[in-house]
Amino acid sequence: MKKIICVLAILFSHLVSSHPGRTASDGCHYCRTNCTKWGVPWGERHCHRRVDESDLEKLLGELRKEKDSIVNVLQTHQHKKSIR
């Protein structure tokens, strides 16, 4: 199970996009580092969007598909080992 979680974390790590800087309790902060790289004017206070339910549903659907793929690969591998 731990291996599956690790594989899923690696597969979906590309979905995370962040930049340096801590946020306040409201999820906002001032850009002070590499602002142009992130497309934010230097010194501008901005907030990171919250994930809404539709985003979570979409991610859950993708995770289910990936889980099914991984399960199929593992079952195929176990079947091949049992034939030997």
C-alpha positions as CSV (number, residue, x, y, z in Angstrom):
1,M,0.0,0.0,0.0
2,K,2.9,2.4,0.8
3,K,4.4,1.7,-2.6
4,I,1.1,2.6,-4.3
5,I,0.8,5.9,-2.3
6,C,4.4,6.8,-3.3
7,V,3.8,6.0,-6.9
8,L,0.6,8.1,-6.9
9,A,2.4,11.0,-5.2
10,I,5.1,10.9,-7.9
11,L,2.5,10.7,-10.7
12,F,0.6,13.7,-9.5
13,S,3.5,15.9,-8.3
14,H,3.3,17.8,-11.6
15,L,-0.1,19.1,-10.6
16,V,1.4,21.2,-7.8
17,S,2.8,24.5,-8.8
18,S,4.1,26.9,-6.1
19,H,6.7,29.6,-5.5
20,P,8.7,30.6,-2.5
21,G,7.2,32.6,0.3
22,R,5.1,31.8,3.3
23,T,1.4,32.7,3.4
24,A,-0.6,34.4,6.0
25,S,-3.6,32.7,7.6
26,D,-5.8,34.0,4.7
27,G,-3.5,32.3,2.2
28,C,-2.1,35.5,0.9
29,H,1.4,37.0,0.9
30,Y,3.6,39.6,-0.8
31,C,5.9,38.6,-3.6
32,R,9.5,39.2,-2.7
33,T,11.5,36.5,-4.7
34,N,11.6,35.7,-8.4
35,C,8.3,37.6,-8.9
36,T,8.6,37.9,-12.7
37,K,9.3,34.2,-13.0
38,W,6.0,33.5,-11.3
39,G,4.2,36.2,-13.2
40,V,3.5,38.4,-10.2
41,P,4.7,42.0,-9.8
42,W,7.3,42.5,-7.1
43,G,5.8,43.5,-3.8
44,E,2.2,42.7,-4.9
45,R,0.1,41.0,-2.3
46,H,-1.7,38.0,-3.8
47,C,-3.6,35.0,-2.6
48,H,-3.4,31.4,-3.7
49,R,-6.7,30.0,-4.7
50,R,-8.5,27.5,-2.6
51,V,-9.3,24.1,-4.1
52,D,-13.1,23.8,-4.8
53,E,-15.2,20.7,-4.9
54,S,-15.1,20.3,-8.7
55,D,-11.3,20.3,-8.6
56,L,-11.3,17.6,-5.9
57,E,-13.8,15.5,-7.8
58,K,-11.6,15.7,-10.9
59,L,-8.5,14.8,-8.9
60,L,-10.3,11.9,-7.3
61,G,-11.4,10.6,-10.7
62,E,-7.8,10.8,-12.0
63,L,-6.5,9.0,-8.8
64,R,-9.1,6.2,-9.3
65,K,-7.9,5.7,-12.9
66,E,-4.3,5.7,-11.9
67,K,-5.0,3.3,-9.0
68,D,-6.8,0.9,-11.4
69,S,-3.8,1.0,-13.8
70,I,-1.4,0.2,-10.9
71,V,-3.6,-2.6,-9.7
72,N,-3.7,-4.1,-13.2
73,V,0.0,-3.9,-13.5
74,L,0.5,-5.5,-10.1
75,Q,-2.0,-8.3,-10.9
76,T,-0.4,-9.0,-14.2
77,H,3.1,-9.1,-12.6
78,Q,1.8,-11.5,-9.8
79,H,0.1,-13.7,-12.5
80,K,3.3,-13.9,-14.5
81,K,5.3,-14.9,-11.3
82,S,2.7,-17.6,-10.5
83,I,3.0,-19.2,-14.0
84,R,6.8,-19.6,-13.6
